């Protein structure tokens, strides 16, 4: 039995979280869907901002191909889940998404046509 008091054999913890698979599954079961969606969206937003050159070392971290992928994923997630998130959460995520979309456009040496930029398939043109 582990020192957490759970009735399962000792399992090695994840190198990222330190939780065993059983503990992580048990913990995630208690987390509301809105919180999981927000957490994933914030991770996508943060990674996209770094790839758009908005972090400490833009010369080495700027990668617009990677940024486009992250922004597309966030745009799809936010668009698909907005009705379930409610206005308060969805508005904040849309604002963050718009910010990285604009940063992407500014960082692009050859900006996409309106409506063709990162995530704009789901959000419409951003300017």
Rosetta constraint file for C-alpha pairs under 8 A:
AtomPair CA 1 CA 5 HARMONIC 6.95 0.50
AtomPair CA 1 CA 6 HARMONIC 6.76 0.50
AtomPair CA 1 CA 7 HARMONIC 5.81 0.50
AtomPair CA 1 CA 8 HARMONIC 5.80 0.50
AtomPair CA 1 CA 9 HARMONIC 5.30 0.50
AtomPair CA 1 CA 10 HARMONIC 6.05 0.50
AtomPair CA 2 CA 6 HARMONIC 6.48 0.50
AtomPair CA 2 CA 7 HARMONIC 7.51 0.50
AtomPair CA 2 CA 8 HARMONIC 7.03 0.50
AtomPair CA 2 CA 9 HARMONIC 6.55 0.50
AtomPair CA 2 CA 10 HARMONIC 5.20 0.50
AtomPair CA 11 CA 20 HARMONIC 5.63 0.50
AtomPair CA 11 CA 21 HARMONIC 7.82 0.50
AtomPair CA 12 CA 19 HARMONIC 7.81 0.50
AtomPair CA 12 CA 20 HARMONIC 5.87 0.50
AtomPair CA 13 CA 17 HARMONIC 7.21 0.50
AtomPair CA 13 CA 18 HARMONIC 4.35 0.50
AtomPair CA 13 CA 19 HARMONIC 4.57 0.50
AtomPair CA 13 CA 20 HARMONIC 4.35 0.50
AtomPair CA 13 CA 21 HARMONIC 7.49 0.50
AtomPair CA 14 CA 18 HARMONIC 4.65 0.50
AtomPair CA 14 CA 19 HARMONIC 5.45 0.50
AtomPair CA 14 CA 20 HARMONIC 5.94 0.50
AtomPair CA 14 CA 21 HARMONIC 7.48 0.50
AtomPair CA 19 CA 23 HARMONIC 5.75 0.50
AtomPair CA 19 CA 24 HARMONIC 5.77 0.50
AtomPair CA 20 CA 24 HARMONIC 6.10 0.50
AtomPair CA 21 CA 25 HARMONIC 6.09 0.50
AtomPair CA 22 CA 26 HARMONIC 6.16 0.50
AtomPair CA 23 CA 27 HARMONIC 6.01 0.50
AtomPair CA 24 CA 28 HARMONIC 6.03 0.50
AtomPair CA 25 CA 29 HARMONIC 6.25 0.50
AtomPair CA 26 CA 30 HARMONIC 7.09 0.50
AtomPair CA 27 CA 31 HARMONIC 7.04 0.50
AtomPair CA 31 CA 35 HARMONIC 6.65 0.50
AtomPair CA 31 CA 36 HARMONIC 6.88 0.50
AtomPair CA 32 CA 36 HARMONIC 6.62 0.50
AtomPair CA 33 CA 37 HARMONIC 6.14 0.50
AtomPair CA 34 CA 38 HARMONIC 6.08 0.50
AtomPair CA 34 CA 84 HARMONIC 7.60 0.50
AtomPair CA 34 CA 85 HARMONIC 5.83 0.50
AtomPair CA 35 CA 39 HARMONIC 6.06 0.50
AtomPair CA 36 CA 40 HARMONIC 6.23 0.50
AtomPair CA 37 CA 41 HARMONIC 6.08 0.50
AtomPair CA 37 CA 77 HARMONIC 7.96 0.50
AtomPair CA 37 CA 81 HARMONIC 8.00 0.50
AtomPair CA 38 CA 42 HARMONIC 6.08 0.50
AtomPair CA 38 CA 89 HARMONIC 7.65 0.50
AtomPair CA 38 CA 93 HARMONIC 7.83 0.50
AtomPair CA 39 CA 43 HARMONIC 6.31 0.50
AtomPair CA 40 CA 44 HARMONIC 6.26 0.50
AtomPair CA 41 CA 45 HARMONIC 6.00 0.50
AtomPair CA 41 CA 74 HARMONIC 5.97 0.50
AtomPair CA 41 CA 77 HARMONIC 7.33 0.50
AtomPair CA 41 CA 78 HARMONIC 7.46 0.50
AtomPair CA 41 CA 93 HARMONIC 7.28 0.50
AtomPair CA 42 CA 46 HARMONIC 6.00 0.50
AtomPair CA 42 CA 93 HARMONIC 7.89 0.50
AtomPair CA 43 CA 47 HARMONIC 6.12 0.50
AtomPair CA 44 CA 48 HARMONIC 6.00 0.50
AtomPair CA 44 CA 70 HARMONIC 5.82 0.50
AtomPair CA 44 CA 71 HARMONIC 7.23 0.50
AtomPair CA 44 CA 73 HARMONIC 7.54 0.50
AtomPair CA 44 CA 74 HARMONIC 6.04 0.50
AtomPair CA 45 CA 49 HARMONIC 6.12 0.50
AtomPair CA 45 CA 70 HARMONIC 7.52 0.50
AtomPair CA 45 CA 71 HARMONIC 7.28 0.50
AtomPair CA 45 CA 74 HARMONIC 7.02 0.50
AtomPair CA 45 CA 96 HARMONIC 6.91 0.50
AtomPair CA 45 CA 97 HARMONIC 6.77 0.50
AtomPair CA 45 CA 100 HARMONIC 7.29 0.50
AtomPair CA 46 CA 50 HARMONIC 6.39 0.50
AtomPair CA 47 CA 51 HARMONIC 6.26 0.50
AtomPair CA 47 CA 67 HARMONIC 7.62 0.50
AtomPair CA 47 CA 70 HARMONIC 7.18 0.50
AtomPair CA 48 CA 52 HARMONIC 6.05 0.50
AtomPair CA 48 CA 66 HARMONIC 7.65 0.50
AtomPair CA 48 CA 67 HARMONIC 4.84 0.50
AtomPair CA 48 CA 68 HARMONIC 7.72 0.50
AtomPair CA 48 CA 70 HARMONIC 5.54 0.50
AtomPair CA 48 CA 71 HARMONIC 6.17 0.50
AtomPair CA 48 CA 100 HARMONIC 6.74 0.50
AtomPair CA 49 CA 53 HARMONIC 6.54 0.50
AtomPair CA 49 CA 54 HARMONIC 5.35 0.50
AtomPair CA 49 CA 55 HARMONIC 7.07 0.50
AtomPair CA 49 CA 67 HARMONIC 7.55 0.50
AtomPair CA 49 CA 100 HARMONIC 5.88 0.50
AtomPair CA 49 CA 103 HARMONIC 7.72 0.50
AtomPair CA 50 CA 54 HARMONIC 5.21 0.50
AtomPair CA 50 CA 55 HARMONIC 5.05 0.50
AtomPair CA 50 CA 58 HARMONIC 7.56 0.50
AtomPair CA 50 CA 61 HARMONIC 6.40 0.50
AtomPair CA 50 CA 62 HARMONIC 6.93 0.50
AtomPair CA 51 CA 58 HARMONIC 7.99 0.50
AtomPair CA 51 CA 61 HARMONIC 5.69 0.50
AtomPair CA 51 CA 62 HARMONIC 4.68 0.50
AtomPair CA 51 CA 63 HARMONIC 4.93 0.50
AtomPair CA 51 CA 64 HARMONIC 6.28 0.50
AtomPair CA 51 CA 66 HARMONIC 6.54 0.50
AtomPair CA 51 CA 67 HARMONIC 5.04 0.50
AtomPair CA 52 CA 58 HARMONIC 7.80 0.50
AtomPair CA 52 CA 61 HARMONIC 7.82 0.50
AtomPair CA 52 CA 62 HARMONIC 5.37 0.50
AtomPair CA 52 CA 63 HARMONIC 6.49 0.50
AtomPair CA 52 CA 64 HARMONIC 6.14 0.50
AtomPair CA 52 CA 67 HARMONIC 5.98 0.50
AtomPair CA 52 CA 100 HARMONIC 7.32 0.50
AtomPair CA 52 CA 103 HARMONIC 6.27 0.50
AtomPair CA 52 CA 104 HARMONIC 5.49 0.50
AtomPair CA 52 CA 107 HARMONIC 6.54 0.50
AtomPair CA 53 CA 57 HARMONIC 7.34 0.50
AtomPair CA 53 CA 58 HARMONIC 4.23 0.50
AtomPair CA 53 CA 59 HARMONIC 7.27 0.50
AtomPair CA 53 CA 61 HARMONIC 6.09 0.50
AtomPair CA 53 CA 62 HARMONIC 4.59 0.50
AtomPair CA 53 CA 63 HARMONIC 7.67 0.50
AtomPair CA 53 CA 107 HARMONIC 7.50 0.50
AtomPair CA 54 CA 58 HARMONIC 6.41 0.50
AtomPair CA 54 CA 103 HARMONIC 7.93 0.50
AtomPair CA 55 CA 61 HARMONIC 7.66 0.50
AtomPair CA 57 CA 61 HARMONIC 5.93 0.50
AtomPair CA 58 CA 62 HARMONIC 5.29 0.50
AtomPair CA 63 CA 67 HARMONIC 6.15 0.50
AtomPair CA 64 CA 68 HARMONIC 5.95 0.50
AtomPair CA 64 CA 104 HARMONIC 7.09 0.50
AtomPair CA 64 CA 107 HARMONIC 7.88 0.50
AtomPair CA 64 CA 108 HARMONIC 7.32 0.50
AtomPair CA 65 CA 69 HARMONIC 6.63 0.50
AtomPair CA 66 CA 70 HARMONIC 6.38 0.50
AtomPair CA 67 CA 71 HARMONIC 6.03 0.50
AtomPair CA 67 CA 104 HARMONIC 7.37 0.50
AtomPair CA 68 CA 72 HARMONIC 5.98 0.50
AtomPair CA 68 CA 104 HARMONIC 7.76 0.50
AtomPair CA 68 CA 118 HARMONIC 5.04 0.50
AtomPair CA 68 CA 119 HARMONIC 7.33 0.50
AtomPair CA 69 CA 73 HARMONIC 6.22 0.50
AtomPair CA 69 CA 118 HARMONIC 7.71 0.50
AtomPair CA 70 CA 74 HARMONIC 6.19 0.50
AtomPair CA 71 CA 75 HARMONIC 5.96 0.50
AtomPair CA 71 CA 97 HARMONIC 7.25 0.50
AtomPair CA 71 CA 100 HARMONIC 7.41 0.50
AtomPair CA 71 CA 101 HARMONIC 7.09 0.50
AtomPair CA 71 CA 118 HARMONIC 5.90 0.50
AtomPair CA 71 CA 119 HARMONIC 5.50 0.50
AtomPair CA 72 CA 76 HARMONIC 6.16 0.50
AtomPair CA 72 CA 118 HARMONIC 5.88 0.50
AtomPair CA 72 CA 119 HARMONIC 4.22 0.50
AtomPair CA 72 CA 120 HARMONIC 7.87 0.50
AtomPair CA 72 CA 122 HARMONIC 7.98 0.50
AtomPair CA 73 CA 77 HARMONIC 6.15 0.50
AtomPair CA 73 CA 119 HARMONIC 7.59 0.50
AtomPair CA 74 CA 78 HARMONIC 5.97 0.50
AtomPair CA 74 CA 97 HARMONIC 7.18 0.50
AtomPair CA 74 CA 119 HARMONIC 7.63 0.50
AtomPair CA 75 CA 79 HARMONIC 5.91 0.50
AtomPair CA 75 CA 97 HARMONIC 6.90 0.50
AtomPair CA 75 CA 119 HARMONIC 5.22 0.50
AtomPair CA 75 CA 120 HARMONIC 7.75 0.50
AtomPair CA 75 CA 122 HARMONIC 6.01 0.50
AtomPair CA 75 CA 123 HARMONIC 6.66 0.50
AtomPair CA 76 CA 80 HARMONIC 5.92 0.50
AtomPair CA 76 CA 119 HARMONIC 7.46 0.50
AtomPair CA 76 CA 122 HARMONIC 6.15 0.50
AtomPair CA 77 CA 81 HARMONIC 5.99 0.50
AtomPair CA 78 CA 82 HARMONIC 5.56 0.50
AtomPair CA 78 CA 90 HARMONIC 6.93 0.50
AtomPair CA 78 CA 93 HARMONIC 6.88 0.50
AtomPair CA 78 CA 94 HARMONIC 7.04 0.50
AtomPair CA 79 CA 122 HARMONIC 6.66 0.50
AtomPair CA 79 CA 123 HARMONIC 7.30 0.50
AtomPair CA 81 CA 85 HARMONIC 6.10 0.50
AtomPair CA 82 CA 86 HARMONIC 6.39 0.50
AtomPair CA 82 CA 87 HARMONIC 7.49 0.50
AtomPair CA 82 CA 90 HARMONIC 5.22 0.50
AtomPair CA 83 CA 87 HARMONIC 7.72 0.50
AtomPair CA 83 CA 90 HARMONIC 7.90 0.50
AtomPair CA 85 CA 89 HARMONIC 5.75 0.50
AtomPair CA 85 CA 90 HARMONIC 5.77 0.50
AtomPair CA 86 CA 90 HARMONIC 5.97 0.50
AtomPair CA 87 CA 91 HARMONIC 5.71 0.50
AtomPair CA 88 CA 92 HARMONIC 6.65 0.50
AtomPair CA 89 CA 93 HARMONIC 6.39 0.50
AtomPair CA 90 CA 94 HARMONIC 6.03 0.50
AtomPair CA 91 CA 95 HARMONIC 6.14 0.50
AtomPair CA 92 CA 96 HARMONIC 6.35 0.50
AtomPair CA 93 CA 97 HARMONIC 6.04 0.50
AtomPair CA 94 CA 98 HARMONIC 6.03 0.50
AtomPair CA 95 CA 99 HARMONIC 6.25 0.50
AtomPair CA 96 CA 100 HARMONIC 6.48 0.50
AtomPair CA 97 CA 101 HARMONIC 6.14 0.50
AtomPair CA 98 CA 102 HARMONIC 6.15 0.50
AtomPair CA 98 CA 126 HARMONIC 6.99 0.50
AtomPair CA 99 CA 103 HARMONIC 6.18 0.50
AtomPair CA 100 CA 104 HARMONIC 5.92 0.50
AtomPair CA 101 CA 105 HARMONIC 6.27 0.50
AtomPair CA 101 CA 117 HARMONIC 7.57 0.50
AtomPair CA 101 CA 118 HARMONIC 6.20 0.50
AtomPair CA 101 CA 119 HARMONIC 7.23 0.50
AtomPair CA 101 CA 126 HARMONIC 7.10 0.50
AtomPair CA 102 CA 106 HARMONIC 6.17 0.50
AtomPair CA 102 CA 126 HARMONIC 7.00 0.50
AtomPair CA 102 CA 127 HARMONIC 6.83 0.50
AtomPair CA 103 CA 107 HARMONIC 6.06 0.50
AtomPair CA 104 CA 108 HARMONIC 6.16 0.50
AtomPair CA 104 CA 118 HARMONIC 7.31 0.50
AtomPair CA 105 CA 111 HARMONIC 5.60 0.50
AtomPair CA 105 CA 112 HARMONIC 7.35 0.50
AtomPair CA 105 CA 117 HARMONIC 7.20 0.50
AtomPair CA 106 CA 111 HARMONIC 7.49 0.50
AtomPair CA 111 CA 117 HARMONIC 7.58 0.50
AtomPair CA 112 CA 116 HARMONIC 5.63 0.50
AtomPair CA 112 CA 117 HARMONIC 5.14 0.50
AtomPair CA 113 CA 117 HARMONIC 6.73 0.50
AtomPair CA 114 CA 125 HARMONIC 5.27 0.50
AtomPair CA 114 CA 126 HARMONIC 7.16 0.50
AtomPair CA 114 CA 127 HARMONIC 7.93 0.50
AtomPair CA 115 CA 120 HARMONIC 5.21 0.50
AtomPair CA 115 CA 121 HARMONIC 6.56 0.50
AtomPair CA 115 CA 124 HARMONIC 5.53 0.50
AtomPair CA 115 CA 125 HARMONIC 4.12 0.50
AtomPair CA 115 CA 126 HARMONIC 7.22 0.50
AtomPair CA 116 CA 120 HARMONIC 5.89 0.50
AtomPair CA 116 CA 121 HARMONIC 6.70 0.50
AtomPair CA 116 CA 125 HARMONIC 7.39 0.50
AtomPair CA 117 CA 121 HARMONIC 7.73 0.50
AtomPair CA 117 CA 125 HARMONIC 7.45 0.50
AtomPair CA 117 CA 126 HARMONIC 7.95 0.50
AtomPair CA 119 CA 123 HARMONIC 6.30 0.50
AtomPair CA 119 CA 124 HARMONIC 7.99 0.50
AtomPair CA 120 CA 124 HARMONIC 4.63 0.50
AtomPair CA 120 CA 125 HARMONIC 5.49 0.50
AtomPair CA 120 CA 126 HARMONIC 6.97 0.50
